[in-house]
């Protein structure tokens, strides 16, 4: 089972299939499945911003809860 924090916590301004205007912070991406895995992984429709994201310890921490906390904090710091 995946984490999904990077597909929920941050805002994404790029169009996503099923979400043509992107997604606001805190909203679950429509392309995130029940196991918190991206349905577009490996497909050309996957937005560039998602392709460029690398799940690293400094962004994701060591648990789902920590990932949501860190990514939410980064979203808040960069949205001002």
C-alpha positions in Angstrom: 0.0 0.0 0.0 1.3 3.4 -0.9 1.4 6.6 1.1 -0.4 9.1 -1.2 0.6 12.2 0.8 2.1 13.8 -2.3 -1.2 13.2 -4.1 -3.3 14.8 -1.3 -1.4 17.4 0.7 0.0 19.7 -2.0 -1.8 21.8 -4.5 -1.1 20.8 -8.1 -1.7 23.5 -10.7 -1.1 21.2 -13.7 -4.1 19.6 -15.4 -4.6 16.0 -14.3 -6.8 13.6 -16.3 -10.2 14.0 -14.6 -9.1 17.2 -12.9 -8.5 19.7 -15.7 -7.8 22.6 -13.4 -5.4 20.7 -11.2 -6.2 20.1 -7.5 -6.2 22.2 -4.4 -4.1 21.4 -1.3 -5.8 18.8 0.9 -7.9 17.3 -1.9 -7.3 13.7 -2.9 -6.2 13.3 -6.5 -8.8 11.6 -8.6 -6.0 9.4 -10.0 -5.1 8.0 -6.6 -6.4 4.4 -6.2 -7.7 2.7 -3.0 -4.2 1.5 -2.2 -2.8 5.1 -2.4 -1.0 4.4 -5.7 -1.1 6.5 -8.8 -3.3 5.1 -11.6 -1.2 7.1 -14.1 2.2 5.8 -13.0 4.3 5.0 -16.0 1.7 6.5 -18.4 2.3 9.5 -20.7 -0.8 11.2 -19.2 0.9 11.6 -15.8 1.6 15.3 -15.2 5.3 16.5 -15.4 5.1 17.8 -11.8 4.3 14.2 -10.7 7.1 12.7 -12.8 9.6 15.1 -11.3 8.6 14.4 -7.6 11.0 12.1 -5.8 9.9 10.6 -2.5 12.9 11.3 -0.3 13.2 11.1 3.5 13.5 14.9 3.9 10.1 15.3 2.2 8.3 12.1 3.2 9.8 11.3 6.6 9.5 7.8 7.8 5.7 7.3 8.0 2.5 8.4 6.3 1.7 10.7 9.1 5.1 12.4 8.9 4.8 12.7 5.1 1.4 14.5 5.4 2.8 16.8 8.1 6.0 17.7 6.1 4.2 18.1 2.7 1.4 20.1 4.3 4.0 22.4 6.0 5.8 22.9 2.7 2.6 23.7 0.9 1.7 26.3 3.5 5.2 27.9 3.4 5.2 28.1 -0.4 1.6 29.3 -0.9 2.1 32.7 0.7 
